[in-house]
C-alpha cells in the first residue's frame, strides 16, 4: 500500500533519517534497493566513496538548475508497505515495485533519461521509502496528476503477482485510518490505540443497539465520549461529532471527529437506518438468552441475501452489528478475539451501493443484538454449552456472508469475512477448552501396573516425550498432527500443562473429546486453541480458590492443594514461652 508523506525541503535530512537508527521503529540494515541511475549510483551504506551528503547533493542538483521558479517544497516522499501477514519480499522484488511506482506516478517514466532523480531505501522487511526531487534533469518542473491513485492501481497488480494480501480502494466502504500524527500522539500519551479508533468502536457499539436518536446519543455519552450535535435552524439534528476527553490540539482545543470521518456507516443518516423499522424483541429469561439468540442466528444464516443484492447488503450490515455486541458481552477469555473478529468483519458489513432494510435475516440479527444487549448483566451465569452453541451459530452466519460476498464478487468483503470467521472459530475452540476444564475430573493414578499395560506414574516435568503423549491420547490423529506445522505450538502447550502437575495424556484426551475434529483444517491448531482455553480456565479457578496445582500431589493429576502424608502427624503448635516445659527427646 503506497502512502505519500508531506513534501519537504531537506533532502539530506530525510536521507539521514532513513539510513539512521530511526525514532519510532528500529531501522535494521538500511540500504538502497533501486535508484534513478542503476547501477551507477552507489549506496552510502555499501560504498566507502559515497556519503549521504554526496547522494543528497546529486539528487538536489536538478533543483538548483531549474529554468523556471523553484518549488517551495521539492522533496517527494512515498512509503510502500505490506500487510503484517504478507511474506517478506526480496530486494529485487522491492526494486521492481519502486521502479513501477515511479513510472506510473510520472516521477520517472520508463525510458525517460531526463526524468526526476529518486532512490528507494529499505530499512525493514515490510516496507521501503522512495525519495525523489521535484525537478527534471532537463530543467523543467515535475508535473504530477493522480499519482497516488495510479500507484495504488499498480500495487493491486503486485499483490496478485506476489501472492500478497489483496486490498481495494475507491469503493467508499473503507474506514478512515489513523494518521501518522495520531499514532505518534497515542504513543506519547501512553494510550493503547489512537483516539480515532477508540471513537469508532464506542460509536459503533452504541449504534448497534440504539432504538432512537436520544438513545444513541445517550449511549455514546455513557461510554465516556463527548458528543456534540449539529442542530439545523428548524430544530432538527442533522449530524454529530465526537471527541475523546483529553484529546486536544496545540491550541488546547478539543479535537472533534464527525461521524462521516470515522466510517461510512457512522454518519447520522446511516446510523438512523438501524431503527427506521422498529424491532420487536420477545421477553426471554436471562438463562435462555444464548439459546434464543442462537436459534435466531441459525435461522437468519439460511435467509441471508435471499431477497437480492440490496436486501443482502442490509443483512450483512445487521450481522456486523450483532458481532459487535457479541464481542461486548462475550466471556473475558475470548473477548479480545471477538473484538478483533468484529473489527475484521466491519469491512464485510459494508458493500457498495444501496441497501434494503426489510430483509428477514436483518430482522433476526437485530432481534439477537437486542437480546444480547438486554441480557448483558447475566453473562457469566449462563450455561456454557449454550454460549458455545451461539458462537457456533455465529460462525455459520459469517460463512453464509462470505459465500454471499463471493457470489456478488465483493472480493475484499469476502476476504474480511474469512478473517473474521477464523478468529471466531478460534474463540469457539478456546471456549470449548475452557468448558472441558470446568468439567474435568482427574483420573486417580494406581500404584500397581495396569492389566495389560505399563505402570503409569507421575514423571518429572520435561522427561516425558510429547510425541508419546500424543500417540497415547489420540492415536487416530497422531500421524497428521506430527506432520502439521502447528505441532511445535501444541507441544509447547502440552509441556506447560505437564508443568502444572496435570497428566497431559488425560488433558489432551479431554479437550479432544469435547467437540469433533474431523472437519478441522488443522487438528493441531484446534487442539492448541482448546488447550489455551483449558489453561486460562484452570488458572482462573486456581486464583478464585486461592490454590495452585501441586506437582507433588499423589491423589491424581490436576488435583490442587498440598499433598498430605498419611501416618505422619503434623507438628504440634505450642504457645509462646512453653519451650522450657519440653520433655526429653524420645528415641
GIGIVEN-V203538 format. One record per residue. N is the residue number from 1. OMEGA is omega in degrees with one decimal (* if undefined). BURIAL is I if it has 16 or more other ideal C-beta (glycine too) atoms within 10 Angstrom, else O. D_CENTER is the distance of its C-alpha to the mean C-alpha in Angstrom with 1 decimal. Layout:
N | OMEGA | BURIAL | D_CENTER
N | OMEGA | BURIAL | D_CENTER
This chain:
1 | 177.8 | I | 18.3
2 | 178.1 | I | 21.5
3 | -177.7 | I | 21.5
4 | 176.2 | O | 25.0
5 | 178.5 | O | 25.7
6 | 177.0 | O | 28.7
7 | -178.1 | O | 32.0
8 | -177.7 | O | 33.9
9 | -172.4 | O | 37.4
10 | 179.8 | O | 37.0
11 | -178.8 | I | 36.5
12 | -179.6 | I | 37.3
13 | 179.7 | O | 35.0
14 | 178.8 | I | 31.9
15 | 179.9 | I | 32.9
16 | 177.5 | O | 33.6
17 | -177.7 | I | 30.1
18 | 177.5 | I | 28.5
19 | -175.7 | I | 30.8
20 | -175.8 | O | 30.4
21 | -179.6 | O | 28.1
22 | 179.3 | O | 25.7
23 | -179.5 | O | 24.8
24 | 179.8 | O | 21.0
25 | 179.1 | O | 20.1
26 | 178.5 | O | 22.5
27 | -176.4 | I | 24.5
28 | 175.7 | O | 25.5
29 | 178.3 | O | 28.4
30 | -179.6 | I | 28.8
31 | -179.0 | O | 31.0
32 | 178.3 | I | 32.1
33 | 179.8 | I | 31.0
34 | 178.6 | I | 33.2
35 | -179.3 | I | 35.7
36 | -175.0 | I | 38.2
37 | 178.9 | O | 41.0
38 | -2.6 | O | 39.7
39 | -171.1 | O | 41.2
40 | 177.6 | O | 43.6
41 | -176.6 | I | 41.2
42 | -178.7 | I | 40.7
43 | 178.6 | I | 37.5
44 | -179.6 | I | 38.0
45 | -175.6 | O | 35.8
46 | -174.8 | O | 37.9
47 | 176.0 | O | 41.4
48 | -177.5 | O | 43.8
49 | -176.0 | O | 45.7
50 | 175.0 | I | 42.9
51 | 177.9 | O | 41.3
52 | 178.4 | I | 38.6
53 | 177.7 | O | 41.4
54 | 179.4 | O | 43.2
55 | 178.5 | I | 40.3
56 | 177.8 | I | 39.8
57 | 178.6 | O | 43.5
58 | -179.3 | I | 43.4
59 | -177.8 | I | 40.6
60 | -176.8 | I | 42.3
61 | 178.3 | O | 45.7
62 | 179.1 | I | 45.5
63 | -179.6 | I | 44.4
64 | -178.6 | O | 47.6
65 | -179.5 | O | 49.6
66 | 179.0 | I | 48.5
67 | -179.6 | O | 51.5
68 | -178.9 | O | 50.1
69 | -180.0 | O | 48.3
70 | -179.6 | O | 45.7
71 | -179.5 | I | 42.2
72 | 178.2 | O | 41.1
73 | -170.9 | O | 37.7
74 | -178.0 | I | 38.0
75 | -179.1 | I | 34.9
76 | -171.5 | I | 32.3
77 | 178.2 | I | 28.8
78 | 173.7 | I | 25.9
79 | 179.1 | O | 22.7
80 | -171.9 | I | 21.2
81 | 175.0 | O | 17.7
82 | 176.3 | I | 15.8
83 | -177.7 | O | 12.1
84 | -177.3 | O | 10.6
85 | -179.6 | O | 11.0
86 | 175.9 | O | 14.6
87 | 179.1 | O | 17.6
88 | 179.2 | O | 19.8
89 | 176.9 | I | 22.6
90 | 177.2 | O | 26.1
91 | 179.5 | O | 28.3
92 | 179.5 | O | 30.3
93 | 177.0 | O | 27.4
94 | 177.4 | I | 26.2
95 | 176.7 | I | 29.9
96 | 179.9 | I | 30.1
97 | -178.1 | I | 27.1
98 | -178.7 | I | 28.8
99 | -179.0 | I | 32.2
100 | 178.0 | I | 30.9
101 | 178.9 | I | 29.0
102 | 178.9 | I | 32.2
103 | -175.4 | I | 34.3
104 | 178.9 | I | 32.6
105 | -177.6 | I | 32.2
106 | 178.6 | I | 35.9
107 | -178.9 | I | 35.9
108 | -179.8 | I | 37.4
109 | 178.9 | O | 38.3
110 | 177.4 | O | 39.3
111 | 179.8 | O | 43.0
112 | -177.3 | O | 43.4
113 | -179.2 | O | 45.0
114 | -177.4 | O | 45.5
115 | -178.3 | I | 41.9
116 | 178.0 | I | 39.8
117 | -176.7 | I | 39.0
118 | 174.6 | I | 35.4
119 | 175.0 | I | 33.4
120 | -174.9 | I | 30.0
121 | 179.0 | I | 28.7
122 | 175.9 | I | 26.0
123 | 175.4 | I | 24.9
124 | -176.5 | I | 21.5
125 | -167.4 | O | 20.2
126 | -179.3 | O | 17.7
127 | 174.0 | I | 20.0
128 | 174.3 | I | 23.6
129 | 177.6 | I | 25.6
130 | -179.5 | I | 28.5
131 | 179.1 | I | 31.3
132 | 175.2 | I | 34.4
133 | -172.4 | I | 37.5
134 | 176.9 | I | 38.5
135 | 178.0 | I | 42.0
136 | -178.2 | I | 43.4
137 | 177.0 | I | 45.8
138 | 175.5 | O | 48.6
139 | 179.9 | O | 48.7
140 | 177.1 | O | 46.8
141 | 175.4 | I | 43.7
142 | 179.9 | I | 40.4
143 | -177.4 | O | 39.7
144 | 176.9 | O | 36.2
145 | -179.8 | O | 35.2
146 | -177.8 | O | 31.7
147 | -179.1 | I | 30.5
148 | 178.7 | O | 26.8
149 | 179.3 | O | 27.0
150 | 177.4 | I | 28.9
151 | 176.8 | I | 26.6
152 | 175.9 | I | 23.6
153 | 177.5 | O | 25.9
154 | 178.6 | I | 26.5
155 | 178.4 | I | 22.9
156 | 179.0 | O | 22.4
157 | 178.1 | O | 25.3
158 | 178.2 | I | 24.0
159 | 177.6 | I | 20.7
160 | -176.5 | O | 22.9
161 | -176.6 | O | 25.3
162 | -180.0 | O | 23.0
163 | -178.3 | O | 20.7
164 | 176.5 | I | 17.6
165 | -175.5 | O | 14.7
166 | 178.5 | O | 16.9
167 | 176.6 | O | 16.3
168 | -179.5 | I | 18.8
169 | 174.4 | O | 20.5
170 | 170.6 | O | 23.3
171 | 174.0 | O | 22.7
172 | 177.7 | O | 22.0
173 | -176.8 | I | 18.9
174 | 174.5 | I | 16.2
175 | 175.7 | I | 15.2
176 | 179.4 | O | 16.7
177 | 174.9 | O | 14.5
178 | 178.5 | I | 15.4
179 | -178.2 | O | 18.4
180 | 178.6 | O | 19.1
181 | 178.2 | O | 21.5
182 | 178.0 | I | 19.1
183 | 179.7 | I | 16.6
184 | 178.5 | O | 19.7
185 | 177.9 | I | 21.1
186 | 177.7 | I | 18.2
187 | -180.0 | O | 18.7
188 | -178.5 | O | 22.4
189 | -179.6 | O | 22.1
190 | 179.7 | O | 19.9
191 | -179.4 | I | 17.1
192 | -177.3 | O | 13.5
193 | 177.4 | O | 12.6
194 | -177.9 | I | 15.0
195 | -178.1 | I | 17.3
196 | -179.1 | I | 16.4
197 | 178.1 | I | 12.8
198 | 179.8 | I | 14.5
199 | 177.9 | I | 17.2
200 | -176.7 | I | 15.2
201 | -178.0 | I | 13.6
202 | -179.9 | I | 17.1
203 | -179.3 | I | 19.0
204 | 178.7 | I | 17.0
205 | 178.2 | I | 17.4
206 | -178.6 | I | 21.1
207 | -174.4 | I | 21.7
208 | -175.7 | I | 20.3
209 | -178.5 | I | 23.3
210 | -179.2 | I | 25.8
211 | 178.9 | O | 29.2
212 | 177.1 | O | 31.0
213 | -178.3 | I | 30.8
214 | 179.4 | O | 32.1
215 | -179.8 | O | 29.6
216 | -178.2 | I | 26.6
217 | 177.9 | I | 27.9
218 | 179.7 | O | 28.7
219 | 178.2 | I | 25.2
220 | 178.9 | I | 23.7
221 | -179.5 | O | 26.4
222 | 179.2 | O | 25.9
223 | 179.0 | I | 22.3
224 | -178.4 | O | 23.8
225 | 176.0 | I | 23.3
226 | -177.4 | I | 26.4
227 | 176.2 | I | 27.5
228 | -178.5 | O | 30.3
229 | 176.3 | O | 31.8
230 | -174.8 | O | 33.7
231 | 178.2 | O | 37.0
232 | 178.9 | O | 39.3
233 | 179.9 | O | 43.2
234 | 177.1 | O | 43.7
235 | -179.6 | O | 41.5
236 | 176.6 | O | 38.5
237 | -176.9 | O | 34.9
238 | 179.5 | O | 33.6
239 | -179.9 | O | 30.3
240 | 174.0 | I | 28.3
241 | -180.0 | I | 26.5
242 | 179.5 | I | 24.3
243 | 177.5 | I | 24.0
244 | 179.8 | I | 22.4
245 | -179.5 | O | 25.2
246 | 179.5 | O | 26.1
247 | -175.2 | I | 24.4
248 | 178.3 | O | 27.5
249 | -177.5 | O | 28.8
250 | 178.6 | O | 31.6
251 | 179.3 | O | 34.2
252 | 174.6 | O | 32.6
253 | -179.9 | O | 31.9
254 | 179.0 | O | 28.9
255 | -176.7 | I | 26.3
256 | 177.7 | I | 26.0
257 | 172.8 | I | 23.4
258 | -179.8 | O | 24.9
259 | -179.6 | I | 22.9
260 | 179.1 | I | 23.3
261 | 177.4 | I | 21.6
262 | 179.6 | I | 18.4
263 | -177.8 | I | 17.9
264 | -177.2 | O | 20.6
265 | 177.9 | I | 20.6
266 | 169.7 | I | 20.9
267 | -175.4 | I | 24.4
268 | 177.1 | I | 27.1
269 | 178.7 | O | 28.6
270 | 177.8 | I | 25.4
271 | -179.5 | I | 24.6
272 | 179.1 | O | 28.2
273 | -175.9 | I | 27.9
274 | -179.6 | I | 26.1
275 | 174.1 | I | 29.3
276 | 175.8 | O | 31.9
277 | -176.7 | O | 32.6
278 | -179.9 | O | 33.0
279 | 179.0 | I | 31.3
280 | -177.3 | O | 33.5
281 | 179.3 | I | 31.8
282 | 177.2 | O | 34.0
283 | -176.4 | O | 34.7
284 | 176.6 | I | 33.0
285 | -177.9 | O | 33.3
286 | -178.6 | O | 30.4
287 | -178.4 | O | 30.7
288 | -174.6 | I | 30.5
289 | -177.5 | I | 27.5
290 | -177.0 | I | 25.0
291 | 179.8 | I | 27.7
292 | 177.1 | I | 28.7
293 | 178.3 | I | 25.2
294 | -178.9 | I | 24.7
295 | -178.6 | I | 28.0
296 | 179.8 | I | 27.2
297 | 178.1 | I | 23.8
298 | 178.1 | I | 25.5
299 | -178.6 | O | 28.4
300 | -178.7 | I | 26.2
301 | 179.7 | I | 24.4
302 | -176.7 | O | 27.8
303 | -176.1 | I | 28.7
304 | 177.7 | I | 25.6
305 | -177.3 | I | 27.1
306 | -177.0 | O | 30.5
307 | 178.4 | I | 32.1
308 | -174.0 | O | 31.1
309 | -176.2 | O | 28.7
310 | 178.5 | I | 29.0
311 | 176.8 | I | 28.7
312 | 177.6 | I | 25.7
313 | 176.1 | I | 23.9
314 | 179.4 | I | 24.7
315 | -177.8 | I | 23.6
316 | 175.9 | I | 20.0
317 | 177.9 | I | 19.9
318 | 176.8 | I | 21.0
319 | 177.0 | I | 18.6
320 | 176.7 | I | 15.7
321 | 179.9 | I | 17.5
322 | 179.6 | I | 18.0
323 | 177.0 | I | 14.3
324 | -179.4 | I | 13.9
325 | 177.6 | I | 16.9
326 | 177.5 | I | 16.0
327 | -179.0 | I | 13.0
328 | -174.0 | I | 15.5
329 | -177.2 | I | 18.2
330 | 177.0 | I | 16.4
331 | -173.1 | I | 17.5
332 | -174.5 | O | 16.3
333 | 178.2 | I | 15.3
334 | -175.2 | I | 12.7
335 | 179.0 | O | 11.8
336 | 178.8 | O | 8.5
337 | -180.0 | I | 7.5
338 | 178.5 | I | 9.4
339 | 176.9 | I | 8.0
340 | 176.4 | I | 4.5
341 | 177.5 | I | 7.1
342 | 178.8 | I | 9.2
343 | 179.0 | I | 7.2
344 | -177.2 | I | 7.1
345 | -178.5 | I | 10.7
346 | -180.0 | I | 11.9
347 | 179.6 | I | 13.2
348 | -179.1 | I | 14.8
349 | 179.4 | I | 16.6
350 | 178.2 | I | 18.5
351 | 179.1 | I | 21.0
352 | 175.7 | O | 23.9
353 | -177.0 | O | 27.2
354 | 175.8 | O | 28.5
355 | 179.2 | I | 27.5
356 | -173.7 | O | 29.8
357 | -177.6 | I | 29.1
358 | -176.1 | O | 31.7
359 | 179.3 | I | 30.1
360 | 178.7 | I | 30.5
361 | 178.8 | I | 27.0
362 | 179.0 | I | 25.8
363 | 179.7 | I | 28.4
364 | 178.1 | I | 27.2
365 | 178.7 | I | 23.5
366 | 177.7 | I | 24.8
367 | 178.6 | I | 27.0
368 | 178.0 | I | 24.3
369 | 179.4 | I | 22.2
370 | 178.0 | I | 25.4
371 | -179.7 | I | 26.2
372 | -178.4 | I | 22.9
373 | -178.0 | I | 23.4
374 | -177.1 | O | 27.0
375 | -176.0 | I | 26.6
376 | -177.8 | O | 23.7
377 | -177.6 | O | 26.2
378 | -179.6 | O | 27.1
379 | -178.0 | I | 23.7
380 | 177.2 | O | 24.3
381 | 180.0 | O | 27.9
382 | 179.2 | I | 27.3
383 | -178.9 | O | 27.9
384 | 179.5 | I | 25.0
385 | 178.9 | O | 26.0
386 | 176.5 | I | 25.9
387 | 177.5 | I | 22.3
388 | 177.5 | I | 21.4
389 | 177.5 | I | 23.3
390 | 179.0 | I | 21.5
391 | 177.5 | I | 18.1
392 | 176.5 | I | 19.9
393 | 178.7 | I | 21.3
394 | 174.5 | I | 18.0
395 | 178.3 | I | 17.0
396 | 179.3 | I | 20.3
397 | 179.5 | I | 19.8
398 | 176.8 | I | 16.6
399 | 176.9 | I | 18.6
400 | 178.2 | I | 21.4
401 | 178.9 | I | 19.5
402 | 177.7 | I | 18.4
403 | 179.9 | O | 22.1
404 | 178.5 | I | 23.2
405 | 178.9 | I | 21.1
406 | 178.8 | O | 22.5
407 | 179.3 | O | 25.9
408 | -179.1 | I | 25.7
409 | 171.9 | O | 24.4
410 | -170.9 | I | 21.2
411 | -176.9 | O | 19.5
412 | 178.6 | I | 16.3
413 | 177.4 | I | 16.0
414 | 177.2 | I | 16.7
415 | 177.6 | I | 14.0
416 | 176.6 | I | 11.4
417 | 178.9 | I | 13.1
418 | 179.0 | I | 13.0
419 | 177.9 | I | 9.2
420 | 178.8 | I | 9.1
421 | 178.6 | I | 12.2
422 | 178.6 | I | 11.1
423 | 179.6 | I | 8.5
424 | 176.2 | I | 11.5
425 | 176.0 | I | 13.9
426 | 177.3 | I | 12.4
427 | 177.9 | I | 12.8
428 | -177.1 | I | 16.3
429 | 176.1 | I | 17.3
430 | 177.7 | I | 16.4
431 | 177.9 | I | 18.4
432 | 177.6 | I | 21.2
433 | 177.9 | I | 21.4
434 | 178.0 | I | 21.8
435 | 177.5 | I | 24.4
436 | 179.3 | I | 26.3
437 | 180.0 | I | 26.4
438 | -176.9 | O | 28.0
439 | -174.7 | O | 30.6
440 | 173.1 | I | 31.3
441 | -175.2 | O | 34.9
442 | 178.4 | I | 35.7
443 | -178.7 | O | 38.7
444 | 178.8 | O | 41.6
445 | -179.6 | I | 42.6
446 | 179.1 | O | 46.2
447 | 179.0 | O | 48.6
448 | -178.1 | O | 50.4
449 | 176.5 | O | 49.4
450 | 175.4 | O | 48.1
451 | 177.3 | O | 50.4
452 | -178.7 | O | 49.7
453 | -178.8 | O | 46.8
454 | 178.1 | O | 46.3
455 | 177.4 | O | 46.1
456 | -179.3 | I | 42.6
457 | 177.0 | O | 42.5
458 | 179.7 | I | 39.8
459 | 177.7 | O | 38.9
460 | -177.1 | O | 37.8
461 | 177.4 | O | 34.0
462 | -177.9 | O | 33.2
463 | -177.1 | O | 36.6
464 | 177.2 | I | 35.6
465 | -176.7 | O | 34.1
466 | 174.7 | I | 30.9
467 | 176.5 | O | 32.1
468 | 176.6 | O | 34.9
469 | 179.7 | I | 32.7
470 | -178.7 | I | 30.8
471 | 179.9 | I | 34.1
472 | -176.7 | I | 35.7
473 | -175.8 | I | 32.9
474 | -177.4 | I | 31.8
475 | -177.5 | O | 34.6
476 | -179.0 | O | 33.6
477 | -170.7 | I | 30.1
478 | -176.5 | I | 30.9
479 | -178.6 | O | 31.7
480 | -178.4 | O | 28.5
481 | -178.8 | I | 26.3
482 | 178.5 | O | 28.1
483 | -177.1 | O | 27.6
484 | 176.2 | I | 23.8
485 | -179.5 | O | 21.6
486 | -179.1 | I | 19.6
487 | 178.4 | I | 23.0
488 | 178.4 | O | 22.7
489 | 178.2 | I | 19.6
490 | 179.1 | I | 21.6
491 | 177.4 | I | 24.7
492 | 177.7 | O | 23.0
493 | -179.3 | I | 22.1
494 | 176.9 | I | 25.7
495 | 178.8 | O | 27.2
496 | 177.2 | I | 25.3
497 | -179.2 | I | 26.7
498 | -179.2 | I | 30.1
499 | 176.9 | O | 30.1
500 | 179.7 | I | 29.9
501 | 179.9 | I | 33.2
502 | -179.4 | I | 32.1
503 | -178.0 | I | 33.2
504 | 178.0 | I | 30.4
505 | -179.9 | I | 32.4
506 | -178.9 | I | 32.7
507 | -179.7 | I | 29.1
508 | 178.1 | I | 27.8
509 | -178.9 | I | 30.3
510 | -179.1 | I | 29.3
511 | 178.6 | I | 25.6
512 | -178.8 | I | 26.6
513 | -175.9 | O | 29.1
514 | 178.2 | I | 26.7
515 | 179.5 | I | 25.6
516 | -179.1 | O | 26.7
517 | -177.2 | I | 25.0
518 | -179.1 | O | 27.1
519 | -177.9 | O | 24.6
520 | 175.7 | I | 21.7
521 | 179.4 | O | 20.8
522 | 179.8 | I | 20.4
523 | -180.0 | I | 22.4
524 | 179.9 | I | 21.5
525 | 178.5 | I | 17.8
526 | 179.6 | I | 18.6
527 | 177.6 | I | 21.0
528 | 177.8 | I | 18.6
529 | -178.8 | I | 16.2
530 | 177.3 | I | 19.4
531 | 174.6 | I | 20.7
532 | 176.6 | I | 17.7
533 | 177.8 | I | 18.5
534 | -177.3 | I | 22.1
535 | 178.2 | I | 21.9
536 | -179.6 | I | 19.9
537 | 179.5 | I | 22.6
538 | 176.5 | I | 25.5
539 | 177.0 | O | 24.4
540 | 179.5 | O | 24.3
541 | -179.8 | O | 27.7
542 | 179.5 | O | 29.2
543 | -179.3 | O | 28.2
544 | -177.9 | O | 29.6
545 | -179.1 | O | 32.8
546 | -179.6 | O | 33.2
547 | 176.2 | O | 33.7
548 | -179.9 | O | 31.9
549 | -178.3 | I | 32.5
550 | 179.1 | I | 35.6
551 | -179.4 | O | 36.2
552 | -179.5 | O | 40.0
553 | 178.2 | I | 40.1
554 | -177.7 | O | 42.9
555 | 179.0 | O | 42.2
556 | 179.9 | I | 39.3
557 | 176.7 | I | 35.8
558 | -179.2 | I | 33.3
559 | -178.9 | I | 36.0
560 | 178.8 | I | 35.5
561 | -178.9 | O | 38.2
562 | -179.2 | O | 40.9
563 | 178.7 | O | 43.1
564 | 178.8 | O | 46.6
565 | -179.7 | O | 49.6
566 | 177.4 | O | 52.3
567 | -179.0 | O | 55.9
568 | -177.5 | O | 55.1
569 | 177.7 | O | 55.5
570 | -179.7 | O | 53.4
571 | 179.9 | O | 55.2
572 | 178.8 | O | 57.3
573 | -179.7 | O | 56.4
574 | 176.4 | O | 59.5
575 | 179.0 | O | 60.1
576 | 178.8 | O | 60.4
577 | -177.9 | O | 63.9
578 | -175.3 | O | 64.6
579 | -174.9 | O | 64.4
580 | -179.1 | O | 68.2
581 | 179.8 | O | 69.0
582 | 179.4 | O | 67.3
583 | 179.1 | O | 69.8
584 | -177.9 | O | 70.5
585 | 178.4 | O | 67.8
586 | 177.8 | O | 68.3
587 | * | O | 68.5
